[in-house]
Amino acid sequence: MKNPILLKEFRQRMRTSRAPIVVTGYVASMGILTFFLLYENVQGQLYLFQPARSQQVFTILSLIQMIIVAFLTPAFSAGTISGERERRTLAVLLTTPLSPFSILFGKIIASSALQYLLLLASLPLYSLVFLFGGAVPQEVLAVLVFQLFTIFIIATISVMWSTVALRSGWSTVLSYATVSFMIFITGSIGLGLQSLASNPVDADVARYGQFFLSLNPLWIEAELENAVHSGNAEWVLFVIFYFAVACCLLPFCIWRLRPQWLWRIPGLTRVNERNYQ
Amino acid sequence: MIQTQHLTKKFGRFTAVDKLNLYVPEGTVFGLVGENGAGKTTTLSMLATLSTPTSGKAVINGYDVVRHPSDVRRSIGFMPDSFGVYDDLSVDEYLEFYADCYAVPRAVMQKRRQDLLERVQLVDKRHTYVNALSRGMQQRLEIARCLMHNPPVLILDEPASGLDPRSRIELRSVLKELKALKKTVVISSHILYELAEFADEIGILRRGQIAAVASVSVMLQHSSSQRTLWIATKSSQHVLEQALRDVPEVSSVTYFPEGVEVIYQGTLEEQSELLLKLLRRGVRVSQFAERPTDIEALFLRLTSEREEGGSA
């Protein structure tokens, strides 16, 4: 189905010089990093083909890529709705018959499209890693799909913060707090609990530690690359948890965009509030 | 076409719109006039489904604004008092975007866009980015945008605000075009004379309530018992002065080199009697015309009369 928001956003975002500059800069930086890692890999070594070391290069590259796109996504998504409000274009948009789902979906896809493009544009770099063995195409595909999902979920949460918060400043803070939680907080708590549980062995604490690590995209990605082993398909918990977070934020977005949808629920229709637009 | 019943909007303890009852028949251009803070924008926001009434009811084109907001949105074209435009979109793309929002078929959209750009005199700007247009052009583009889905109702909130005199004149000609399209229009302004040119009816909003509703012609010709007349003569000033002195309805005379301005308390019929009296007394009248009533003064008098009546 045609989404007018998506078409408009693509027109606006992709016709400026910013998009090609970001893609070129990103691919060039990742290319330099890849060549550097591959060069370091073979320096002083007797054999050129060392699959184990090549696997490490793939892991390092994909983890760096995940961190970059995870922190880049809120920069493009956190001001989408609040920015419309600040530029005074939201009121007119809300008088059109577009549903809140249509508005949010268009904003999410449009604001994360550049990051998808970055991932796809950097795929040829992985083919260099293939030359030296180690990573297999299934792993690369799994990592790519997981990275695409992580970008989608970060963009979704950022756009939702942008809808709920009245100002772009606040939505940016909340979006980066979310990414920090995903990467730093869950990682620190998870690894901390795991180390606490190892001596003496405490199964409960270890389980809690594993739970927090399951919410960390870097950990899941490392697991998909067989760099760490937990024995469970932890990406399922990751997907369910963040999907649930997005579902929890959705009613607040509807409350902001289409208060009439909630007119049957007393106290939720914002009757005493000043205009959101 | 538009009807409100006891429409109320409260922000905490403050009542912005207080039990507003309004009826705008189909094809009428209704001007909503009031001072800043009178409740115009809040009323129009509720009609445009942007804010929810605290109580009361508003129906547009047969649809309740709370229960059937999507149908209301398809029935209206809304222009807010303060709006922004999207960067990096051309005039054509801007109109296309809003047509897509209303799922207007492509062939219809292209034809309508051409027609509307001609009406708002922006055909030569169709490939210009909207953020590069002047404020006046953006206002006209917004009116075209409101009409892209051909709604039966237009809600325009202070469309002339922030415009220079030239842009105001250009906008006024576009608004007059709307009247020819037989749309039902609700248009707000705090400047009464701006609406007097093309509105059929004017409602004066005061503290969230309608203080007066009247057709423009009635307001100008019958509600006012005070008229400003311009009289130019070929007789001497002394003769004219003598003639006017004996007319009790004349309350004030101001002399100018080209003629006199007379404040006359009377009806249209009595006004013609004045001309007869002057001619009978030998005044050689070369010009005798009623000057447009100072509608702002009328507005102030009407509202202050009601206030005095209310406080008495």
Interface residues (C-beta under 8 A of the other chain):
Chain A: K2 P4 L7 K8 R11 Q12 R15 T16 R87 R88 T89 A91 V92 L93 L94 T95 T96 P97 L98 R258 P259 Q260 W263 T269 R270 V271 N272 E273 R274 N275 Q277
Chain B: K9 K10 F11 G12 S45 A48 T49 L50 S51 T52 P53 T54 V65 V66 R67 P69 S70 R73 R74 I76 F78 M79 P80 S82 F83 G84 V85 Y86 D87 D88 L89 E93 F97 Y98 D100 C101 Y102 R145
